Every structure is written in C-alpha cells, then in structure tokens.
Amino acid sequence: MKIIKDKISIAELKKMAEEMFGDLVKAVVDVEKGILVVGGELHSDEEALLIENGSNQQTLWGINLYPEIKDESWIEFDALINLRPSQGNRSRGIDNPEIREKIIEIVNNLIKQ
C-alpha cells in the first residue's frame, strides 16, 4: 500500500492493477487532507493505514480506480467502508454529491494522466 500525497502516474496504477485485481486498484481518499492510499487488498486495510497516519475515519471514503478507462467512469464510488448510516450514507456508494466532487478533484490532482 502506498500513501499518495504528491503525484502518482497512471502507468504505476496500471501496474498495481495488473498485480492485484487485473483491471482495478482499490483506494481510500481522505477528503480533509487531500490525500489517498492505493494498492491495498481491502479498502479497510487502506483506511486503517490512513488512520494510523493521523486521518479521521469520518473523512475517509473508499473508491475503485480503473486505470484503463479514459472517461469519468474510471472512478467507481463503491466500498463497504462507505456504509455509514450515522453520517447519512446508507449505501456502499457515496450519496453526497459534494463529497463525490471533492474525491474527483483530489484524484485528478494526485494522478498524472
């Protein structure tokens, strides 16, 4: 697993995808700090790594990245860690459009196309 605070290339994500799941890389985004972690087998492992490094669980959201896809659908908002009824999120997706937009902004800022 790797915490991304600066940039990571799409080529590096493709290599991670091939080594793990074939076509996707799991990631957890800290929408408060503007960072993400990639390369874990489970979103919960990535979430734990960010928490160990000072992140607040309430600002962490799980996504999947498909580095071979060239349009906006390359980001999939789907992870068990997103089930948070206490925060008003009752699905594995991310129900709040503002949080989704913030995640897209962070991902686009940190990943070099």
Protein Blocks (a to p, Z undefined) as FASTA:
>chain_A
ZZdfbbcdfklmmmmmmmmnopaccddddfknopacehiabfklmmmmmmmnopafklgc
cddddfkbcbfklpccddfklpcfknopabfbdfblklmmmmmmmmmmmpcZZ
